[in-house]
Amino acid sequence: MESKNTKDIIERYKKLSTSAISDAMDKIGVRCGCEGIKPIFYGLKTVGRAVTLKYAPISLKRESVGDYIDDIKEGSVLVLDNEGRTDCTVWGGILTTVSLKKNIAGTIINGVCRDVEVIRELKYPLWSKGHFMVTGKDRVGLIGFNVPVSIGKVRVDPDDLIVGDDSGVVAIPEEKIEEIADAAELIEKKEKEILESVERGLSLKEAREKFGYHDLQTKNKK
């Protein structure tokens, strides 16, 4: 069961774009944008705490890549690190169907998925490096559960906050969640004011100066 504070922060992030979050993270000098990770189905958003899974090539031991799914809590975002491999997948139609039934918030893959027609038909929130039909069964195995992983050159720890939209995926370190929400909300507020001022006749430069937009995107001095 999520705490009230967790529910509140997730609702705040649901209203924020990954672009505003990225700008807020730039301001404190922490990388958050997961490079090369794109949505399989556009028009969806995911926000939730990360449950991380680390995969590696197997030798002789035969393993399944998806038995963990029964233990995942509602509202989690699954973050699967398959070392960026594009030759075999760790996600497909069965995991998609089960995840929807369990109200899992979404899946992020440093690698590829398959059964894209199922993912799109069910409108399941999933971001990956692409898609390929070859199974990961007997090719990769789960070597770490809720351990630090890498997604698009960004480290993700368990319970970090994951946000995905049409522009991509950002990972916010757990200890920065409140700070970044405050900063990103201010950025979006200022951008709205700038657009409204431009529509009323100000130049873009005048509107930015009026609302101090440059200061919002200047990295904090430490």
Contacts in CASP RR format, 6 or more apart in sequence:
PFRMAT RR
TARGET T0000
AUTHOR 0000-0000-0000
METHOD contacts of the structure
MODEL  1
MESKNTKDIIERYKKLSTSAISDAMDKIGVRCGCEGIKPIFYGLKTVGRA
VTLKYAPISLKRESVGDYIDDIKEGSVLVLDNEGRTDCTVWGGILTTVSL
KKNIAGTIINGVCRDVEVIRELKYPLWSKGHFMVTGKDRVGLIGFNVPVS
IGKVRVDPDDLIVGDDSGVVAIPEEKIEEIADAAELIEKKEKEILESVER
GLSLKEAREKFGYHDLQTKNKK
2 10 0 8 1.000
2 75 0 8 1.000
6 49 0 8 1.000
9 161 0 8 1.000
9 177 0 8 1.000
9 178 0 8 1.000
9 181 0 8 1.000
10 47 0 8 1.000
10 48 0 8 1.000
10 161 0 8 1.000
12 181 0 8 1.000
12 185 0 8 1.000
13 21 0 8 1.000
13 47 0 8 1.000
13 48 0 8 1.000
13 161 0 8 1.000
13 163 0 8 1.000
13 181 0 8 1.000
14 45 0 8 1.000
14 47 0 8 1.000
15 185 0 8 1.000
16 163 0 8 1.000
16 181 0 8 1.000
16 184 0 8 1.000
16 185 0 8 1.000
16 188 0 8 1.000
17 165 0 8 1.000
17 167 0 8 1.000
17 188 0 8 1.000
18 33 0 8 1.000
18 163 0 8 1.000
18 164 0 8 1.000
18 165 0 8 1.000
18 167 0 8 1.000
18 168 0 8 1.000
18 169 0 8 1.000
18 170 0 8 1.000
19 167 0 8 1.000
20 184 0 8 1.000
20 185 0 8 1.000
20 187 0 8 1.000
20 188 0 8 1.000
20 191 0 8 1.000
21 32 0 8 1.000
21 163 0 8 1.000
21 170 0 8 1.000
21 172 0 8 1.000
21 180 0 8 1.000
21 184 0 8 1.000
22 32 0 8 1.000
22 33 0 8 1.000
22 170 0 8 1.000
23 184 0 8 1.000
23 187 0 8 1.000
23 216 0 8 1.000
23 217 0 8 1.000
24 180 0 8 1.000
24 183 0 8 1.000
24 184 0 8 1.000
24 187 0 8 1.000
25 31 0 8 1.000
25 32 0 8 1.000
25 33 0 8 1.000
25 170 0 8 1.000
25 172 0 8 1.000
25 176 0 8 1.000
25 180 0 8 1.000
26 217 0 8 1.000
26 219 0 8 1.000
27 183 0 8 1.000
27 216 0 8 1.000
27 217 0 8 1.000
27 218 0 8 1.000
27 219 0 8 1.000
27 220 0 8 1.000
28 176 0 8 1.000
28 179 0 8 1.000
28 180 0 8 1.000
28 183 0 8 1.000
28 219 0 8 1.000
28 220 0 8 1.000
29 219 0 8 1.000
29 220 0 8 1.000
30 173 0 8 1.000
30 176 0 8 1.000
31 153 0 8 1.000
31 154 0 8 1.000
32 154 0 8 1.000
32 170 0 8 1.000
32 171 0 8 1.000
32 172 0 8 1.000
33 152 0 8 1.000
33 154 0 8 1.000
33 168 0 8 1.000
33 169 0 8 1.000
33 170 0 8 1.000
33 171 0 8 1.000
34 108 0 8 1.000
34 110 0 8 1.000
34 127 0 8 1.000
34 151 0 8 1.000
34 152 0 8 1.000
34 153 0 8 1.000
34 154 0 8 1.000
34 168 0 8 1.000
34 169 0 8 1.000
34 170 0 8 1.000
34 171 0 8 1.000
35 152 0 8 1.000
35 153 0 8 1.000
35 154 0 8 1.000
36 129 0 8 1.000
36 152 0 8 1.000
37 108 0 8 1.000
37 109 0 8 1.000
37 110 0 8 1.000
37 127 0 8 1.000
37 128 0 8 1.000
37 129 0 8 1.000
37 151 0 8 1.000
37 152 0 8 1.000
37 168 0 8 1.000
37 169 0 8 1.000
38 127 0 8 1.000
38 128 0 8 1.000
38 129 0 8 1.000
38 130 0 8 1.000
38 168 0 8 1.000
39 125 0 8 1.000
39 126 0 8 1.000
39 127 0 8 1.000
39 164 0 8 1.000
39 165 0 8 1.000
39 166 0 8 1.000
39 168 0 8 1.000
40 113 0 8 1.000
40 116 0 8 1.000
40 119 0 8 1.000
40 120 0 8 1.000
40 126 0 8 1.000
40 127 0 8 1.000
40 128 0 8 1.000
40 130 0 8 1.000
40 131 0 8 1.000
41 119 0 8 1.000
41 120 0 8 1.000
41 123 0 8 1.000
41 124 0 8 1.000
41 125 0 8 1.000
41 126 0 8 1.000
42 166 0 8 1.000
43 165 0 8 1.000
43 166 0 8 1.000
44 123 0 8 1.000
44 124 0 8 1.000
44 125 0 8 1.000
44 165 0 8 1.000
45 125 0 8 1.000
45 163 0 8 1.000
45 164 0 8 1.000
45 165 0 8 1.000
46 77 0 8 1.000
46 105 0 8 1.000
46 106 0 8 1.000
46 125 0 8 1.000
46 127 0 8 1.000
46 162 0 8 1.000
46 163 0 8 1.000
46 164 0 8 1.000
47 77 0 8 1.000
47 105 0 8 1.000
47 161 0 8 1.000
47 162 0 8 1.000
47 163 0 8 1.000
47 164 0 8 1.000
48 75 0 8 1.000
48 76 0 8 1.000
48 77 0 8 1.000
48 105 0 8 1.000
48 161 0 8 1.000
48 162 0 8 1.000
48 163 0 8 1.000
49 75 0 8 1.000
49 76 0 8 1.000
49 77 0 8 1.000
49 158 0 8 1.000
49 159 0 8 1.000
49 160 0 8 1.000
49 161 0 8 1.000
49 162 0 8 1.000
50 76 0 8 1.000
50 77 0 8 1.000
50 79 0 8 1.000
50 156 0 8 1.000
50 157 0 8 1.000
50 158 0 8 1.000
50 159 0 8 1.000
50 160 0 8 1.000
50 161 0 8 1.000
50 162 0 8 1.000
50 171 0 8 1.000
51 72 0 8 1.000
51 73 0 8 1.000
51 76 0 8 1.000
51 77 0 8 1.000
51 78 0 8 1.000
51 79 0 8 1.000
51 146 0 8 1.000
51 158 0 8 1.000
52 79 0 8 1.000
52 81 0 8 1.000
52 144 0 8 1.000
52 145 0 8 1.000
52 146 0 8 1.000
52 147 0 8 1.000
52 148 0 8 1.000
52 149 0 8 1.000
52 156 0 8 1.000
52 157 0 8 1.000
52 158 0 8 1.000
53 68 0 8 1.000
53 78 0 8 1.000
53 79 0 8 1.000
53 80 0 8 1.000
53 81 0 8 1.000
53 90 0 8 1.000
53 142 0 8 1.000
53 144 0 8 1.000
53 145 0 8 1.000
53 149 0 8 1.000
54 81 0 8 1.000
54 142 0 8 1.000
54 143 0 8 1.000
54 144 0 8 1.000
54 145 0 8 1.000
54 147 0 8 1.000
54 149 0 8 1.000
55 65 0 8 1.000
55 80 0 8 1.000
55 81 0 8 1.000
55 82 0 8 1.000
55 83 0 8 1.000
55 90 0 8 1.000
55 140 0 8 1.000
55 141 0 8 1.000
55 142 0 8 1.000
55 143 0 8 1.000
56 83 0 8 1.000
56 140 0 8 1.000
56 141 0 8 1.000
56 143 0 8 1.000
57 139 0 8 1.000
57 140 0 8 1.000
57 141 0 8 1.000
58 138 0 8 1.000
58 139 0 8 1.000
58 140 0 8 1.000
58 141 0 8 1.000
62 138 0 8 1.000
63 137 0 8 1.000
63 138 0 8 1.000
63 141 0 8 1.000
63 142 0 8 1.000
64 137 0 8 1.000
65 90 0 8 1.000
65 135 0 8 1.000
65 136 0 8 1.000
65 137 0 8 1.000
65 140 0 8 1.000
65 141 0 8 1.000
65 142 0 8 1.000
66 90 0 8 1.000
66 95 0 8 1.000
66 142 0 8 1.000
67 142 0 8 1.000
68 142 0 8 1.000
68 145 0 8 1.000
69 95 0 8 1.000
69 98 0 8 1.000
69 99 0 8 1.000
69 102 0 8 1.000
70 98 0 8 1.000
72 78 0 8 1.000
72 99 0 8 1.000
72 102 0 8 1.000
72 104 0 8 1.000
74 102 0 8 1.000
74 103 0 8 1.000
74 104 0 8 1.000
75 103 0 8 1.000
75 104 0 8 1.000
75 105 0 8 1.000
76 104 0 8 1.000
76 105 0 8 1.000
77 104 0 8 1.000
77 105 0 8 1.000
77 106 0 8 1.000
77 107 0 8 1.000
77 108 0 8 1.000
77 162 0 8 1.000
78 99 0 8 1.000
78 104 0 8 1.000
78 106 0 8 1.000
78 107 0 8 1.000
78 108 0 8 1.000
79 107 0 8 1.000
79 108 0 8 1.000
79 149 0 8 1.000
79 151 0 8 1.000
79 156 0 8 1.000
79 162 0 8 1.000
79 171 0 8 1.000
80 90 0 8 1.000
80 91 0 8 1.000
80 107 0 8 1.000
80 108 0 8 1.000
80 109 0 8 1.000
80 110 0 8 1.000
80 111 0 8 1.000
80 149 0 8 1.000
81 110 0 8 1.000
81 149 0 8 1.000
81 150 0 8 1.000
81 151 0 8 1.000
81 156 0 8 1.000
82 88 0 8 1.000
82 89 0 8 1.000
82 90 0 8 1.000
82 109 0 8 1.000
82 110 0 8 1.000
82 111 0 8 1.000
82 112 0 8 1.000
82 140 0 8 1.000
83 110 0 8 1.000
83 111 0 8 1.000
84 110 0 8 1.000
84 111 0 8 1.000
84 129 0 8 1.000
84 152 0 8 1.000
85 111 0 8 1.000
85 112 0 8 1.000
85 140 0 8 1.000
86 111 0 8 1.000
86 112 0 8 1.000
86 129 0 8 1.000
86 130 0 8 1.000
86 132 0 8 1.000
87 132 0 8 1.000
87 134 0 8 1.000
88 112 0 8 1.000
88 132 0 8 1.000
88 134 0 8 1.000
88 135 0 8 1.000
88 136 0 8 1.000
88 139 0 8 1.000
88 140 0 8 1.000
89 111 0 8 1.000
89 112 0 8 1.000
89 113 0 8 1.000
89 114 0 8 1.000
89 131 0 8 1.000
89 132 0 8 1.000
89 133 0 8 1.000
89 134 0 8 1.000
89 135 0 8 1.000
89 136 0 8 1.000
90 109 0 8 1.000
90 111 0 8 1.000
90 113 0 8 1.000
90 136 0 8 1.000
90 140 0 8 1.000
91 107 0 8 1.000
91 109 0 8 1.000
91 113 0 8 1.000
91 114 0 8 1.000
91 126 0 8 1.000
91 128 0 8 1.000
92 113 0 8 1.000
92 114 0 8 1.000
92 115 0 8 1.000
92 118 0 8 1.000
92 119 0 8 1.000
93 114 0 8 1.000
93 115 0 8 1.000
93 118 0 8 1.000
93 119 0 8 1.000
95 107 0 8 1.000
96 115 0 8 1.000
96 118 0 8 1.000
96 119 0 8 1.000
96 122 0 8 1.000
96 124 0 8 1.000
96 126 0 8 1.000
97 118 0 8 1.000
97 122 0 8 1.000
99 106 0 8 1.000
99 107 0 8 1.000
99 124 0 8 1.000
100 122 0 8 1.000
100 124 0 8 1.000
105 125 0 8 1.000
106 124 0 8 1.000
106 125 0 8 1.000
106 126 0 8 1.000
107 113 0 8 1.000
107 124 0 8 1.000
107 125 0 8 1.000
107 126 0 8 1.000
107 127 0 8 1.000
108 126 0 8 1.000
108 127 0 8 1.000
108 128 0 8 1.000
108 151 0 8 1.000
108 162 0 8 1.000
108 164 0 8 1.000
108 169 0 8 1.000
109 126 0 8 1.000
109 127 0 8 1.000
109 128 0 8 1.000
109 129 0 8 1.000
110 129 0 8 1.000
110 149 0 8 1.000
110 150 0 8 1.000
110 151 0 8 1.000
110 152 0 8 1.000
111 128 0 8 1.000
111 129 0 8 1.000
111 130 0 8 1.000
112 128 0 8 1.000
112 129 0 8 1.000
112 130 0 8 1.000
112 131 0 8 1.000
112 132 0 8 1.000
113 119 0 8 1.000
113 126 0 8 1.000
113 128 0 8 1.000
113 130 0 8 1.000
113 131 0 8 1.000
114 131 0 8 1.000
114 132 0 8 1.000
114 133 0 8 1.000
114 134 0 8 1.000
114 135 0 8 1.000
116 131 0 8 1.000
119 126 0 8 1.000
125 164 0 8 1.000
127 164 0 8 1.000
127 168 0 8 1.000
127 169 0 8 1.000
146 158 0 8 1.000
147 158 0 8 1.000
148 155 0 8 1.000
148 156 0 8 1.000
148 157 0 8 1.000
149 155 0 8 1.000
149 156 0 8 1.000
150 156 0 8 1.000
151 169 0 8 1.000
151 171 0 8 1.000
154 171 0 8 1.000
155 171 0 8 1.000
156 162 0 8 1.000
156 171 0 8 1.000
157 173 0 8 1.000
157 174 0 8 1.000
159 174 0 8 1.000
160 171 0 8 1.000
160 172 0 8 1.000
160 173 0 8 1.000
160 174 0 8 1.000
161 171 0 8 1.000
161 172 0 8 1.000
161 174 0 8 1.000
161 177 0 8 1.000
162 169 0 8 1.000
162 170 0 8 1.000
162 171 0 8 1.000
162 172 0 8 1.000
163 169 0 8 1.000
163 170 0 8 1.000
163 172 0 8 1.000
164 170 0 8 1.000
172 180 0 8 1.000
183 216 0 8 1.000
186 216 0 8 1.000
187 216 0 8 1.000
187 217 0 8 1.000
190 211 0 8 1.000
190 212 0 8 1.000
190 213 0 8 1.000
190 216 0 8 1.000
191 213 0 8 1.000
193 207 0 8 1.000
193 211 0 8 1.000
194 204 0 8 1.000
194 207 0 8 1.000
194 208 0 8 1.000
194 210 0 8 1.000
194 211 0 8 1.000
194 213 0 8 1.000
195 207 0 8 1.000
197 206 0 8 1.000
197 207 0 8 1.000
197 210 0 8 1.000
197 211 0 8 1.000
198 204 0 8 1.000
198 207 0 8 1.000
202 210 0 8 1.000
207 213 0 8 1.000
208 214 0 8 1.000
END
